[in-house]
Amino acid sequence: MNMKHYDLMIMGMGPAGLSAALYARRQGLDTIVFGDIPGGILYMLDNLTDFPGFPDGISGTQFGMLAFQQAQAQGAVFPMAKLEKLRFNDTLFTGTDTDERQYTAPAAIIATGRSPKKISKIKDNLKGVHFCSVCDGPLYRNQGAVLAVIGGDKIAAQHALTLSKVAAKVYLVCRDRAFEMPAIYESQLKEHPNIILMRETEMIGIKGSDQVEALIVTTKEGDKQEIAIDGVFQAAGWRPNTQALEIPVETASDGYLKTDKNLMTAHTGLFAAGDVRDTDMFGVLTACADGARAAQYVAEFLQQR
Ligand SMILES: Cc1cc2nc3c(=O)[nH]c(=O)nc-3n(C[C@H](O)[C@H](O)[C@H](O)COP(=O)(O)OP(=O)(O)OC[C@H]3O[C@@H](n4cnc5c(N)ncnc54)[C@H](O)[C@@H]3O)c2cc1C
């Protein structure tokens, strides 16, 4: 099989992967980036308002597309396919993409982000169950719909804010007493009279055989309530995207990749950046910074070899 060789393989085309590609190219590294969506999970983000330089915000898709074009203009190669497996043989990383093409490189950066977890109490085959408010929210436009978001972090807040533009009412259901989001999101949520905040409330089931009909919730005191809804958006919990990594590395208990101060994992030459890393702050800005730093450390690592 005809294998293509690069200095660096990057898995993931989100903010971390694209920033890594840009910085790697500026270091003169032959760089290939795997993934199928420019901007990674940013397509789910209606308006990015906490990245400096965009005082009125920018749509996630637009930000992702610009970052993609910038890395491409610097000469990074994008086969537009995900890596199905990443292995290590003797001195080189070997990647196999979803079209079964193979690639090798002496260094790799994992920037595969994380995915929302399915809530086990919600059947996926029900109509009206969603993960992405930007993609699926418009389905409810002008219908006087009542929607629910399950979760309590800034991503759940973003979903509620996005959906408040298309729905008559949006319930934000959070199990904990306090939301886990910067204060600005809480005040924005409160500015929307059609967003109803439900703290210390647990979703215990969904009623409906083909289509979501109602949310069944219980308070901490055990008071059960049934709320008629047309759709539910899941934003409660995440898992790192590490399924394609066939190299044993140290992880935190929840599966996120542990790195040293140079963003290298326990496997020499294998770096991690962005949300897939065991980080203390998940977000676009920190993912970009991780990508830039990882590329810099890859260049130093390759020079020392
Ligand atoms: C609804 C929503 C709202 C948000 N709002 C904000 C916000 O306001 N501000 C903020 O800073 N952050 C926000 N975030 C979080 C932000 O989007 C992430 O922190 C950021 O995108 C992480 O970047 P990343 O590059 O690490 O990962 P990602 O953006 O997740 O990109 C990783 C990509 O790699 C892909 N991938 C997975 N496996 C493979 C493989 N084997 N091969 C190749 N590619 C693979 C994934 O499918 C994904 O496309 C929001 C997220 C969501 C979902």
The ligand as an SDF file (V2000), in Angstrom:
LIG
                    3D

 53 58  0  0  0  0  0  0  0  0999 V2000
  -23.6690   24.2470   21.8310 C   0  0  0  0  0  0  0  0  0  0  0  0
  -22.2700   24.6030   22.1940 C   0  0  0  0  0  0  0  0  0  0  0  0
  -21.9830   25.8880   22.6040 C   0  0  0  0  0  0  0  0  0  0  0  0
  -20.6800   26.2420   22.9560 C   0  0  0  0  0  0  0  0  0  0  0  0
  -20.4320   27.5240   23.3270 N   0  0  0  0  0  0  0  0  0  0  0  0
  -19.1680   27.9130   23.5610 C   0  0  0  0  0  0  0  0  0  0  0  0
  -18.8530   29.2760   23.8200 C   0  0  0  0  0  0  0  0  0  0  0  0
  -19.7270   30.1410   23.8240 O   0  0  0  0  0  0  0  0  0  0  0  0
  -17.5650   29.6190   24.0480 N   0  0  0  0  0  0  0  0  0  0  0  0
  -16.5690   28.6950   24.0490 C   0  0  0  0  0  0  0  0  0  0  0  0
  -15.3990   29.0750   24.2440 O   0  0  0  0  0  0  0  0  0  0  0  0
  -16.8250   27.3950   23.8060 N   0  0  0  0  0  0  0  0  0  0  0  0
  -18.0920   26.9860   23.5650 C   0  0  0  0  0  0  0  0  0  0  0  0
  -18.3580   25.6660   23.3040 N   0  0  0  0  0  0  0  0  0  0  0  0
  -17.2650   24.6910   23.4330 C   0  0  0  0  0  0  0  0  0  0  0  0
  -16.3160   24.7130   22.2370 C   0  0  0  0  0  0  0  0  0  0  0  0
  -17.0540   24.5000   21.0490 O   0  0  0  0  0  0  0  0  0  0  0  0
  -15.2450   23.6530   22.4250 C   0  0  0  0  0  0  0  0  0  0  0  0
  -14.6020   23.8710   23.6580 O   0  0  0  0  0  0  0  0  0  0  0  0
  -14.2070   23.6710   21.3190 C   0  0  0  0  0  0  0  0  0  0  0  0
  -14.8150   23.4920   20.0590 O   0  0  0  0  0  0  0  0  0  0  0  0
  -13.1460   22.5920   21.5490 C   0  0  0  0  0  0  0  0  0  0  0  0
  -12.2950   22.5390   20.4550 O   0  0  0  0  0  0  0  0  0  0  0  0
  -11.5060   21.1990   20.0710 P   0  0  0  0  0  0  0  0  0  0  0  0
  -10.7520   21.5200   18.8410 O   0  0  0  0  0  0  0  0  0  0  0  0
  -10.7710   20.7130   21.2530 O   0  0  0  0  0  0  0  0  0  0  0  0
  -12.6160   20.1050   19.7850 O   0  0  0  0  0  0  0  0  0  0  0  0
  -13.8580   20.0600   18.7800 P   0  0  0  0  0  0  0  0  0  0  0  0
  -14.3320   21.4100   18.4060 O   0  0  0  0  0  0  0  0  0  0  0  0
  -14.8140   19.1310   19.4230 O   0  0  0  0  0  0  0  0  0  0  0  0
  -13.2580   19.4020   17.4620 O   0  0  0  0  0  0  0  0  0  0  0  0
  -12.7900   18.0900   17.4350 C   0  0  0  0  0  0  0  0  0  0  0  0
  -13.2090   17.4490   16.1300 C   0  0  0  0  0  0  0  0  0  0  0  0
  -12.4910   16.2220   15.9650 O   0  0  0  0  0  0  0  0  0  0  0  0
  -13.3860   15.2740   15.4190 C   0  0  0  0  0  0  0  0  0  0  0  0
  -12.8990   13.9070   15.6240 N   0  0  0  0  0  0  0  0  0  0  0  0
  -13.2780   13.0020   16.5660 C   0  0  0  0  0  0  0  0  0  0  0  0
  -12.6450   11.8310   16.3420 N   0  0  0  0  0  0  0  0  0  0  0  0
  -11.8670   12.0040   15.2470 C   0  0  0  0  0  0  0  0  0  0  0  0
  -11.0030   11.1530   14.5220 C   0  0  0  0  0  0  0  0  0  0  0  0
  -10.8340    9.8770   14.8700 N   0  0  0  0  0  0  0  0  0  0  0  0
  -10.3450   11.6500   13.4450 N   0  0  0  0  0  0  0  0  0  0  0  0
  -10.5110   12.9460   13.0820 C   0  0  0  0  0  0  0  0  0  0  0  0
  -11.3550   13.8070   13.7110 N   0  0  0  0  0  0  0  0  0  0  0  0
  -12.0190   13.3340   14.7890 C   0  0  0  0  0  0  0  0  0  0  0  0
  -14.6810   15.5620   16.1460 C   0  0  0  0  0  0  0  0  0  0  0  0
  -15.7750   14.9510   15.4520 O   0  0  0  0  0  0  0  0  0  0  0  0
  -14.6910   17.0820   16.0810 C   0  0  0  0  0  0  0  0  0  0  0  0
  -15.2580   17.5000   14.8510 O   0  0  0  0  0  0  0  0  0  0  0  0
  -19.6360   25.2770   22.9320 C   0  0  0  0  0  0  0  0  0  0  0  0
  -19.9260   23.9830   22.5040 C   0  0  0  0  0  0  0  0  0  0  0  0
  -21.2180   23.6390   22.1540 C   0  0  0  0  0  0  0  0  0  0  0  0
  -21.5050   22.2320   21.7080 C   0  0  0  0  0  0  0  0  0  0  0  0
  1  2  1  0
  2  3  1  0
  2 52  2  0
  3  4  2  0
  4  5  1  0
  4 50  1  0
  5  6  2  0
  6  7  1  0
  6 13  1  0
  7  8  2  0
  7  9  1  0
  9 10  1  0
 10 11  2  0
 10 12  1  0
 12 13  2  0
 13 14  1  0
 14 15  1  0
 14 50  1  0
 15 16  1  0
 16 17  1  0
 16 18  1  0
 18 19  1  0
 18 20  1  0
 20 21  1  0
 20 22  1  0
 22 23  1  0
 23 24  1  0
 24 25  2  0
 24 26  1  0
 24 27  1  0
 27 28  1  0
 28 29  2  0
 28 30  1  0
 28 31  1  0
 31 32  1  0
 32 33  1  0
 33 34  1  0
 33 48  1  0
 34 35  1  0
 35 36  1  0
 35 46  1  0
 36 37  1  0
 36 45  1  0
 37 38  2  0
 38 39  1  0
 39 40  1  0
 39 45  2  0
 40 41  1  0
 40 42  2  0
 42 43  1  0
 43 44  2  0
 44 45  1  0
 46 47  1  0
 46 48  1  0
 48 49  1  0
 50 51  2  0
 51 52  1  0
 52 53  1  0
M  END
$$$$
